[in-house]
Amino acid sequence: MNRNLFIILLVAFNIAIDQISKVIVRSTMIRGGKGQINVIQDYFQLIWVENKGAFLGMGSDMNPTLRLVFLLVLPAIVLAYVTYYIVKTKELDRMSLIAFCCIVGGGIANVFDRIVFGQVTDFFYIDLGGVFKTGIFNVADMSVTAGMIVLLFSGILSGKKKEKTT
């Protein structure tokens, strides 16, 4: 498959899955904790919240102008640069390319929410009995996080390969 087509399809897939999940949540759930759905007892729940801030609501009480700059303009610039980077850098290994596409797709999906709705729809919540607890997040957040983890491992693995060859 053509490399650029692969990039476009993978980014579009990430955006589509995120946006479809948010449309379903907005059309079938009640906002806030009143309408929570226990998927796996209290360990994995669906709770619809609208997040004006960034990760875990950080920045939601920020001045609207600063919020616009830090949560919309800067992320859009970074996403544009990363997109340019992955299209132009032909030497990227497949895992790094996939990771960057997940990061870009998830980032675009959340920026889209901020532009269209002024906030981001979040709905996943995990609580493993105090051992591990998350804030409320969405599919785009999972894409970005998975991309970052894969990118980290890809960098570690490629570093080890270089050590073995030298």
Backbone as a chain_set.jsonl record, in Angstrom:
{"seq": "MNRNLFIILLVAFNIAIDQISKVIVRSTMIRGGKGQINVIQDYFQLIWVENKGAFLGMGSDMNPTLRLVFLLVLPAIVLAYVTYYIVKTKELDRMSLIAFCCIVGGGIANVFDRIVFGQVTDFFYIDLGGVFKTGIFNVADMSVTAGMIVLLFSGILSGKKKEKTT", "coords": {"N": [[0.845, -1.174, 0.0], [0.453, 2.246, -0.695], [2.469, 4.547, 1.047], [1.664, 7.148, 1.969], [-1.098, 6.96, 1.65], [-1.61, 4.957, 3.504], [-0.965, 6.354, 5.867], [-2.953, 8.384, 5.838], [-5.298, 6.794, 5.951], [-4.984, 5.467, 8.435], [-4.876, 7.602, 10.286], [-7.385, 8.744, 9.753], [-9.017, 6.58, 10.498], [-8.574, 6.478, 13.278], [-9.663, 8.971, 14.031], [-12.318, 8.613, 13.168], [-13.283, 6.383, 14.703], [-13.131, 7.471, 17.272], [-14.892, 9.722, 17.039], [-17.309, 8.477, 16.32], [-17.792, 6.943, 18.623], [-18.215, 9.005, 20.454], [-20.495, 10.264, 19.427], [-22.357, 8.234, 19.837], [-22.301, 8.08, 22.66], [-23.202, 10.702, 23.339], [-25.771, 10.58, 22.331], [-27.066, 8.52, 23.658], [-26.603, 8.426, 26.412], [-26.908, 9.82, 29.776], [-25.757, 12.915, 30.836], [-23.049, 13.322, 33.118], [-22.533, 11.877, 36.448], [-24.974, 10.677, 37.097], [-25.995, 9.116, 35.076], [-24.379, 6.888, 34.814], [-22.908, 3.887, 33.521], [-22.292, 0.687, 34.495], [-19.961, -1.277, 33.226], [-18.183, -3.381, 33.756], [-18.813, -4.296, 36.652], [-17.917, -2.105, 39.28], [-15.479, -1.581, 38.278], [-14.987, -0.909, 35.593], [-16.422, 1.687, 33.989], [-18.896, 3.61, 32.216], [-19.143, 6.979, 31.984], [-20.519, 9.914, 31.173], [-19.011, 12.935, 30.576], [-18.36, 16.399, 29.961], [-15.47, 17.961, 29.008], [-13.794, 20.86, 29.49], [-11.186, 21.413, 29.806], [-7.816, 20.138, 29.584], [-6.082, 17.05, 29.768], [-7.472, 15.196, 32.364], [-9.041, 17.361, 33.061], [-7.389, 19.511, 33.49], [-6.639, 22.927, 33.303], [-9.207, 23.769, 32.809], [-10.293, 25.837, 34.26], [-8.974, 27.968, 33.331], [-8.259, 31.199, 31.919], [-10.345, 32.15, 29.195], [-9.018, 33.004, 26.805], [-6.361, 32.112, 27.151], [-6.928, 29.397, 27.36], [-7.842, 28.914, 24.782], [-5.465, 29.342, 23.333], [-3.612, 27.45, 24.521], [-4.998, 25.013, 24.437], [-6.082, 24.709, 21.968], [-4.921, 26.224, 19.737], [-2.032, 25.843, 19.992], [-1.93, 22.921, 20.195], [-2.978, 22.343, 17.622], [-0.995, 23.402, 15.949], [1.202, 21.804, 16.686], [0.201, 19.27, 15.93], [-0.013, 19.662, 13.163], [2.702, 19.969, 12.533], [3.723, 17.425, 13.332], [2.322, 15.795, 11.586], [3.373, 16.705, 9.13], [6.02, 15.912, 9.596], [5.82, 13.049, 9.727], [4.97, 12.456, 7.173], [7.045, 13.422, 5.556], [9.374, 12.162, 6.574], [10.785, 9.508, 5.523], [12.271, 7.443, 6.546], [11.21, 6.417, 8.859], [10.46, 3.682, 10.969], [7.986, 1.055, 10.709], [6.487, 0.66, 13.104], [6.9, 3.064, 14.507], [5.755, 4.843, 12.695], [3.053, 4.012, 12.743], [2.524, 4.569, 15.424], [2.859, 7.406, 15.501], [0.766, 8.084, 13.768], [-1.463, 7.285, 15.272], [-1.23, 9.071, 17.417], [-1.538, 11.539, 16.081], [-4.114, 11.172, 14.929], [-5.756, 10.825, 17.239], [-5.237, 13.268, 18.491], [-6.203, 15.141, 16.594], [-8.909, 14.443, 16.64], [-9.706, 15.23, 19.242], [-9.112, 17.987, 19.108], [-10.892, 18.7, 17.121], [-13.321, 18.319, 18.533], [-13.062, 20.409, 20.389], [-13.172, 22.632, 18.688], [-15.726, 22.368, 17.455], [-17.571, 21.829, 19.574], [-16.606, 23.209, 21.755], [-15.586, 21.916, 23.89], [-14.453, 18.718, 25.166], [-15.732, 15.476, 24.772], [-15.788, 13.044, 27.192], [-15.742, 9.684, 28.524], [-14.965, 7.104, 29.444], [-14.086, 5.252, 32.353], [-11.93, 3.881, 34.738], [-11.496, 1.908, 37.595], [-9.661, 0.08, 39.59], [-10.146, -0.86, 42.225], [-8.73, 0.968, 43.884], [-6.083, 0.302, 43.469], [-5.392, 0.974, 40.884], [-6.497, 3.768, 39.238], [-8.257, 5.787, 36.99], [-8.705, 9.023, 35.437], [-11.596, 10.394, 33.799], [-11.855, 9.495, 30.441], [-11.414, 9.319, 26.809], [-11.773, 7.711, 23.528], [-9.969, 8.955, 21.768], [-8.04, 9.861, 23.544], [-7.061, 7.394, 24.339], [-5.917, 6.563, 21.927], [-3.851, 8.444, 21.573], [-2.331, 7.923, 23.895], [-1.691, 5.183, 23.54], [-0.212, 5.439, 21.182], [1.96, 6.962, 22.112], [3.107, 5.143, 23.93], [3.8, 2.999, 22.214], [5.593, 4.374, 20.58], [7.583, 4.971, 22.428], [8.486, 2.348, 23.122], [9.293, 1.543, 20.58], [11.409, 3.291, 20.133], [13.141, 2.446, 22.164], [13.595, -0.217, 21.378], [14.766, 0.18, 18.836], [17.047, 1.482, 19.627], [18.349, -0.539, 21.029], [18.816, -2.299, 18.942], [20.656, -0.826, 17.454], [22.795, -0.784, 19.256], [23.535, -3.478, 19.261], [24.441, -3.788, 16.659], [26.707, -2.253, 16.597]], "CA": [[0.0, 0.0, 0.0], [1.144, 3.525, -0.737], [2.763, 5.008, 2.398], [0.816, 8.293, 2.311], [-2.462, 6.45, 1.792], [-1.614, 4.261, 4.796], [-1.011, 7.402, 6.9], [-4.281, 9.008, 5.795], [-6.297, 5.837, 6.427], [-4.817, 5.197, 9.865], [-5.299, 8.814, 10.999], [-8.841, 8.838, 9.586], [-9.62, 5.521, 11.305], [-8.536, 6.927, 14.676], [-10.642, 10.057, 14.176], [-13.666, 8.064, 12.994], [-13.66, 5.564, 15.862], [-13.361, 8.392, 18.384], [-16.094, 10.526, 16.824], [-18.477, 7.589, 16.369], [-18.042, 6.607, 20.026], [-18.745, 10.203, 21.119], [-21.87, 10.447, 18.96], [-23.16, 7.229, 20.545], [-22.411, 8.507, 24.059], [-24.054, 11.892, 23.436], [-27.162, 10.295, 21.959], [-27.682, 7.446, 24.448], [-26.334, 8.5, 27.848], [-27.238, 11.024, 30.524], [-24.503, 13.573, 31.213], [-22.68, 13.33, 34.534], [-22.511, 10.61, 37.167], [-26.31, 10.099, 37.263], [-26.28, 8.167, 34.016], [-23.244, 5.991, 34.605], [-23.178, 2.497, 33.166], [-21.255, -0.226, 34.97], [-19.677, -2.278, 32.193], [-17.655, -4.49, 34.553], [-19.068, -3.859, 38.035], [-17.431, -0.737, 39.483], [-14.113, -1.519, 37.766], [-14.972, -0.227, 34.295], [-17.705, 2.367, 33.863], [-19.092, 4.676, 31.24], [-19.68, 8.17, 32.637], [-20.391, 10.997, 30.202], [-18.702, 14.289, 31.051], [-17.801, 17.317, 28.971], [-14.234, 18.459, 29.582], [-13.319, 22.102, 28.86], [-9.74, 21.472, 29.99], [-7.005, 19.116, 28.924], [-6.02, 15.796, 30.502], [-8.05, 15.247, 33.712], [-9.656, 18.659, 33.293], [-6.416, 20.576, 33.761], [-6.811, 24.101, 32.47], [-10.613, 24.094, 32.579], [-10.597, 27.11, 34.91], [-8.063, 28.933, 32.726], [-8.821, 32.307, 31.157], [-10.748, 31.638, 27.871], [-8.0, 33.283, 25.778], [-5.267, 31.168, 27.387], [-7.431, 28.063, 27.023], [-7.842, 28.857, 23.319], [-4.079, 29.224, 22.878], [-2.954, 26.236, 24.99], [-5.751, 23.78, 24.191], [-6.549, 24.629, 20.582], [-3.96, 26.728, 18.761], [-0.761, 25.109, 20.097], [-2.068, 21.534, 19.736], [-3.161, 22.311, 16.161], [0.328, 23.632, 15.342], [1.997, 20.585, 16.932], [-0.342, 18.204, 15.08], [0.38, 19.969, 11.783], [4.129, 19.654, 12.41], [3.919, 15.964, 13.413], [1.813, 15.255, 10.32], [4.413, 17.022, 8.155], [7.176, 15.07, 9.921], [5.642, 11.634, 9.355], [4.853, 12.363, 5.709], [8.348, 13.698, 4.949], [10.446, 11.306, 7.087], [10.568, 8.178, 4.934], [13.078, 6.443, 7.265], [10.516, 5.925, 10.054], [10.06, 2.271, 10.931], [6.533, 0.87, 10.659], [5.902, 0.85, 14.432], [6.913, 4.5, 14.796], [4.777, 5.453, 11.807], [1.735, 3.697, 13.307], [2.412, 5.315, 16.68], [2.624, 8.812, 15.177], [-0.584, 8.195, 13.185], [-2.411, 7.212, 16.396], [-1.113, 10.335, 18.146], [-2.143, 12.587, 15.254], [-5.553, 10.914, 14.825], [-6.384, 11.148, 18.52], [-5.116, 14.71, 18.711], [-7.145, 15.827, 15.7], [-10.268, 14.17, 17.122], [-9.995, 16.092, 20.395], [-9.118, 19.379, 18.635], [-12.186, 18.832, 16.435], [-14.338, 18.526, 19.578], [-12.897, 21.76, 20.953], [-13.638, 23.6, 17.692], [-17.16, 22.224, 17.193], [-18.384, 21.831, 20.789], [-16.006, 24.034, 22.797], [-15.164, 21.009, 24.961], [-14.205, 17.345, 24.704], [-16.581, 14.461, 25.393], [-15.072, 11.934, 27.824], [-16.744, 8.754, 29.053], [-14.416, 5.878, 30.036], [-13.529, 5.388, 33.705], [-11.437, 2.605, 35.271], [-11.098, 1.923, 39.006], [-9.348, -1.292, 39.989], [-10.159, -0.976, 43.675], [-7.708, 1.782, 44.528], [-4.762, -0.06, 42.957], [-5.225, 1.755, 39.657], [-7.701, 4.549, 38.99], [-8.037, 6.792, 35.95], [-9.703, 10.063, 35.265], [-12.514, 10.011, 32.724], [-11.139, 9.717, 29.189], [-12.147, 8.896, 25.61], [-11.033, 6.901, 22.563], [-8.847, 9.757, 21.262], [-7.004, 9.812, 24.585], [-6.444, 6.057, 24.254], [-5.078, 6.545, 20.724], [-2.645, 9.224, 21.857], [-1.556, 7.188, 24.895], [-1.145, 3.981, 22.896], [0.826, 5.905, 20.266], [3.137, 7.352, 22.901], [3.719, 3.918, 24.47], [4.426, 2.3, 21.088], [6.744, 5.185, 20.177], [8.605, 4.761, 23.452], [9.051, 1.011, 22.927], [9.965, 1.532, 19.284], [12.69, 3.96, 20.343], [13.985, 1.564, 22.984], [13.988, -1.367, 20.554], [15.709, 0.587, 17.797], [18.305, 1.769, 20.333], [19.0, -1.823, 21.322], [19.295, -2.841, 17.664], [21.863, -0.081, 17.099], [23.855, -1.23, 20.152], [23.981, -4.804, 18.817], [25.145, -3.708, 15.379], [27.997, -1.551, 16.747]], "C": [[0.891, 1.238, 0.0], [1.283, 4.071, 0.69], [1.85, 6.159, 2.828], [-0.648, 7.89, 2.468], [-2.614, 5.726, 3.128], [-1.731, 5.271, 5.937], [-2.405, 8.011, 6.973], [-5.336, 8.06, 6.364], [-6.196, 5.587, 7.927], [-5.229, 6.408, 10.711], [-6.822, 8.935, 10.938], [-9.571, 7.786, 10.417], [-9.676, 5.927, 12.77], [-9.569, 8.023, 14.932], [-12.059, 9.493, 14.13], [-14.126, 7.257, 14.201], [-13.964, 6.461, 17.056], [-14.683, 9.141, 18.203], [-17.366, 9.684, 16.854], [-18.809, 7.253, 17.82], [-18.653, 7.805, 20.766], [-20.179, 10.492, 20.697], [-22.791, 9.474, 19.694], [-23.369, 7.643, 22.003], [-23.367, 9.685, 24.185], [-25.52, 11.585, 23.163], [-27.833, 9.253, 22.851], [-27.5, 7.565, 25.958], [-26.844, 9.806, 28.454], [-25.922, 11.614, 31.007], [-24.294, 13.526, 32.728], [-22.796, 11.953, 35.16], [-23.863, 9.935, 37.309], [-26.597, 8.999, 36.246], [-25.171, 7.169, 33.787], [-23.709, 4.564, 34.321], [-22.011, 1.655, 33.654], [-21.078, -1.321, 33.923], [-19.142, -3.542, 32.858], [-17.693, -4.029, 36.01], [-18.637, -2.411, 38.205], [-16.042, -0.539, 38.894], [-14.003, -0.746, 36.462], [-16.358, 0.355, 34.061], [-17.7, 3.342, 32.695], [-19.78, 5.818, 31.971], [-19.444, 9.335, 31.678], [-20.147, 12.325, 30.904], [-18.172, 15.101, 29.87], [-16.631, 18.035, 29.627], [-13.772, 19.707, 28.821], [-11.806, 22.216, 28.95], [-9.035, 20.423, 29.159], [-7.121, 17.833, 29.751], [-6.497, 16.002, 31.934], [-8.611, 16.623, 34.07], [-8.688, 19.791, 33.573], [-6.616, 21.725, 32.777], [-8.25, 24.503, 32.244], [-11.006, 25.425, 33.22], [-9.695, 28.238, 34.398], [-8.863, 30.043, 32.028], [-9.163, 31.793, 29.751], [-9.715, 31.875, 26.766], [-6.823, 32.319, 25.927], [-5.685, 29.754, 27.02], [-7.441, 27.881, 25.507], [-6.433, 28.62, 22.794], [-3.503, 27.856, 23.237], [-3.692, 24.941, 24.66], [-6.275, 23.658, 22.762], [-5.463, 25.036, 19.59], [-2.648, 25.929, 18.816], [-0.898, 23.635, 19.699], [-2.249, 21.421, 18.222], [-1.83, 22.503, 15.442], [1.2, 22.385, 15.494], [1.511, 19.452, 16.041], [0.022, 18.424, 13.611], [1.851, 19.614, 11.569], [4.368, 18.143, 12.425], [3.427, 15.308, 12.123], [2.839, 15.492, 9.212], [5.616, 16.092, 8.347], [6.984, 13.627, 9.449], [5.494, 11.451, 7.847], [6.228, 12.51, 5.061], [9.447, 12.728, 5.371], [10.197, 9.862, 6.642], [11.304, 7.072, 5.697], [12.386, 5.905, 8.514], [10.189, 4.436, 9.915], [8.545, 2.192, 11.061], [5.871, 1.135, 12.014], [5.845, 2.339, 14.796], [5.882, 5.23, 13.943], [3.358, 5.239, 12.336], [1.511, 4.499, 14.584], [2.111, 6.783, 16.408], [1.233, 9.021, 14.585], [-1.654, 8.138, 14.276], [-2.405, 8.52, 17.185], [-1.809, 11.46, 17.372], [-3.66, 12.4, 15.168], [-6.296, 11.263, 16.106], [-6.353, 12.635, 18.805], [-6.095, 15.497, 17.858], [-8.572, 15.641, 16.197], [-10.626, 15.067, 18.306], [-9.995, 17.571, 20.017], [-10.433, 19.653, 17.905], [-13.302, 19.093, 17.445], [-14.27, 19.945, 20.138], [-13.415, 22.829, 19.988], [-15.161, 23.556, 17.574], [-18.01, 22.406, 18.448], [-17.842, 22.728, 21.905], [-15.506, 23.226, 23.98], [-15.028, 19.608, 24.385], [-15.108, 16.38, 25.481], [-15.705, 13.326, 25.899], [-16.098, 10.995, 28.439], [-16.207, 7.458, 29.642], [-13.857, 6.172, 31.424], [-13.147, 4.0, 34.218], [-11.028, 2.813, 36.718], [-10.899, 0.483, 39.445], [-9.167, -1.378, 41.509], [-9.061, -0.204, 44.377], [-6.29, 1.472, 44.069], [-4.421, 0.791, 41.742], [-6.546, 2.458, 39.379], [-7.37, 5.615, 37.955], [-8.985, 7.96, 36.153], [-10.642, 9.58, 34.171], [-11.869, 10.427, 31.401], [-11.954, 9.203, 28.019], [-11.241, 8.093, 24.671], [-9.829, 7.668, 22.009], [-7.7, 9.752, 22.265], [-6.29, 8.465, 24.568], [-5.523, 5.969, 23.05], [-3.761, 7.268, 20.965], [-1.745, 8.465, 22.834], [-0.918, 5.942, 24.297], [-0.021, 4.359, 21.936], [2.101, 6.285, 20.996], [3.863, 6.128, 23.455], [4.444, 3.157, 23.371], [5.671, 3.057, 20.627], [7.899, 5.011, 21.159], [9.281, 3.407, 23.264], [9.803, 0.901, 21.608], [11.34, 2.181, 19.395], [13.653, 3.114, 21.144], [14.496, 0.398, 22.154], [14.988, -0.968, 19.466], [17.051, 0.965, 18.399], [19.079, 0.507, 20.65], [19.556, -2.463, 20.047], [20.597, -2.149, 17.247], [23.034, -0.496, 17.957], [24.429, -2.564, 19.685], [24.779, -4.739, 17.529], [26.498, -2.999, 15.514], [28.981, -2.303, 17.579]], "O": [[1.951, 1.257, 0.625], [0.319, 4.056, 1.455], [1.319, 6.141, 3.938], [-1.353, 8.422, 3.325], [-3.633, 5.87, 3.804], [-2.509, 5.067, 6.87], [-2.973, 8.138, 8.058], [-6.173, 8.473, 7.168], [-7.215, 5.505, 8.612], [-5.87, 6.243, 11.749], [-7.47, 9.198, 11.952], [-10.629, 8.067, 10.981], [-10.698, 5.745, 13.432], [-10.269, 7.995, 15.945], [-12.902, 9.851, 14.953], [-15.251, 7.434, 14.67], [-14.941, 6.238, 17.771], [-15.5, 9.186, 19.123], [-18.393, 10.135, 17.361], [-19.976, 7.276, 18.209], [-19.522, 7.622, 21.618], [-20.993, 10.919, 21.517], [-23.881, 9.851, 20.123], [-24.483, 7.566, 22.519], [-24.249, 9.675, 25.044], [-26.409, 12.248, 23.698], [-29.055, 9.111, 22.807], [-28.18, 6.869, 26.711], [-27.166, 10.76, 27.746], [-25.069, 10.896, 31.527], [-25.236, 13.671, 33.508], [-23.12, 10.977, 34.482], [-23.92, 8.742, 37.609], [-27.35, 8.066, 36.524], [-25.027, 6.65, 32.68], [-24.744, 4.109, 34.808], [-20.866, 1.89, 33.266], [-21.942, -2.182, 33.758], [-19.596, -4.646, 32.556], [-16.735, -3.451, 36.523], [-18.957, -1.571, 37.364], [-15.479, 0.551, 38.996], [-13.037, -0.012, 36.249], [-17.342, -0.377, 33.947], [-16.656, 3.824, 32.255], [-20.872, 5.648, 32.514], [-18.3, 9.698, 31.406], [-20.957, 12.78, 31.711], [-17.615, 14.558, 28.916], [-16.786, 18.648, 30.683], [-13.403, 19.622, 27.65], [-11.204, 23.028, 28.248], [-9.567, 19.898, 28.181], [-8.159, 17.577, 30.362], [-5.993, 16.875, 32.641], [-8.649, 17.001, 35.241], [-9.109, 20.911, 33.863], [-6.746, 21.512, 31.572], [-8.505, 25.488, 31.552], [-11.953, 26.071, 32.77], [-9.664, 29.328, 34.971], [-10.001, 29.834, 31.607], [-8.36, 31.07, 29.161], [-9.554, 31.032, 25.883], [-6.343, 31.769, 24.936], [-4.905, 28.998, 26.441], [-7.089, 26.813, 25.006], [-6.23, 27.79, 21.908], [-2.963, 27.168, 22.371], [-3.074, 23.878, 24.608], [-6.842, 22.631, 22.388], [-5.125, 24.262, 18.694], [-2.205, 25.399, 17.797], [-0.068, 23.135, 18.939], [-1.722, 20.494, 17.607], [-1.566, 21.842, 14.438], [1.856, 21.961, 14.543], [2.326, 18.742, 15.452], [0.332, 17.469, 12.899], [2.209, 19.028, 10.547], [5.139, 17.635, 11.611], [4.05, 14.37, 11.626], [3.141, 14.581, 8.442], [6.159, 15.556, 7.381], [7.883, 13.049, 8.839], [5.856, 10.405, 7.308], [6.541, 11.792, 4.111], [10.373, 12.491, 4.596], [9.491, 9.104, 7.306], [10.998, 5.893, 5.52], [12.927, 5.016, 9.172], [9.703, 3.99, 8.876], [7.9, 3.155, 11.475], [4.813, 1.762, 12.073], [4.842, 2.809, 15.334], [5.21, 6.141, 14.427], [2.557, 6.173, 12.373], [0.428, 5.046, 14.798], [1.204, 7.35, 17.018], [0.586, 10.029, 14.871], [-2.644, 8.866, 14.209], [-3.462, 9.017, 17.574], [-2.574, 12.236, 17.945], [-4.41, 13.364, 15.317], [-7.339, 11.917, 16.069], [-7.327, 13.2, 19.304], [-6.747, 16.419, 18.348], [-9.362, 16.585, 16.176], [-11.732, 15.604, 18.364], [-10.797, 18.337, 20.549], [-11.018, 20.725, 18.06], [-14.132, 19.98, 17.243], [-15.296, 20.596, 20.335], [-14.023, 23.812, 20.413], [-15.813, 24.6, 17.591], [-19.052, 23.06, 18.401], [-18.536, 22.98, 22.89], [-15.048, 23.796, 24.97], [-15.438, 19.347, 23.253], [-15.222, 16.472, 26.704], [-14.964, 12.715, 25.128], [-17.185, 11.422, 28.83], [-16.969, 6.756, 30.306], [-13.232, 7.209, 31.645], [-13.94, 3.061, 34.144], [-10.311, 3.76, 37.042], [-11.868, -0.249, 39.647], [-8.167, -1.899, 42.003], [-8.515, -0.678, 45.373], [-5.387, 2.288, 44.256], [-3.294, 1.267, 41.598], [-7.592, 1.815, 39.296], [-6.329, 6.267, 38.033], [-9.935, 7.89, 36.933], [-10.49, 8.465, 33.671], [-11.399, 11.555, 31.253], [-13.064, 8.705, 28.206], [-10.081, 7.832, 24.99], [-8.77, 7.075, 21.803], [-6.533, 9.65, 21.887], [-5.075, 8.393, 24.756], [-4.454, 5.364, 23.136], [-2.692, 6.772, 20.609], [-0.536, 8.376, 22.624], [0.263, 5.676, 24.521], [1.005, 3.682, 21.881], [3.2, 5.961, 20.545], [5.093, 6.079, 23.45], [5.577, 2.716, 23.566], [6.691, 2.441, 20.318], [9.057, 4.914, 20.753], [10.509, 3.322, 23.247], [10.836, 0.237, 21.533], [12.315, 1.69, 18.827], [14.845, 3.065, 20.843], [15.677, 0.057, 22.209], [15.946, -1.695, 19.206], [18.087, 0.792, 17.757], [20.306, 0.476, 20.556], [20.619, -3.085, 20.062], [21.522, -2.793, 16.752], [24.16, -0.563, 17.466], [25.642, -2.769, 19.704], [25.692, -5.538, 17.321], [27.349, -3.132, 14.634], [30.1, -1.833, 17.787]]}, "num_chains": 1, "name": "protein.A"}
